[in-house]
């Protein structure tokens, strides 16, 4: 799991699927790029109002 933090900080964790136990892991460049892409997409959708639920 890659976590984007303020001031361009990044943390990465490995999560055990059975116990959900977390351990610190090295940041993988591909996962970092993917996390940034998800963040940018969600930010754009939010700014454009695309995340609103229509009645």
N, C-alpha and C positions, 0 to 999 in steps of 0.2 A: 504494500500500500504506500503510495507516495502522497505526502502532505505538503501543500503549498502554504507558506507562511508569509506574513508581512515582511517587507524589506528584502525581497528576493531570497528568502531563506527556504530551504527544502529539507524535509526529513523523510526517511524511508523506513518501513517496517515490514517484517515477515510475520504473517499471521497463521497460526496452526489452525486448520479447518475443523479439527475435532474439539480442541479445548479453547479456541479463540485466544490463546496466549500469544502475546506480541513480543518480538525481539527486534532490536535495531538492525537494519540491513544497509548495505551500501546503496547509494542512489544509482539506479540504472538509467542511462541516458534516454533509452527508448520509452520507458515508463514516465520519465519526466516530461518528455515532449507530448506524450499522450495526455497527461494530467493538465498541462498548459492548454492544450487544444480543447479539452472538455471545459475548462474554466472560461476560456475566451468565448466559446459557443454559448454557454449558459449566460455569460455577462451580456452578450449581444442580444440574446432572446429576451432577457429581463428588461434591458433598456428600450427595446422595441415593443414591449407589452405582449410578447408572444407567449408568455407563461400564464397569462390570466385565463381563468376558467370562464367560458361563455355560458350564459344562462340558457 
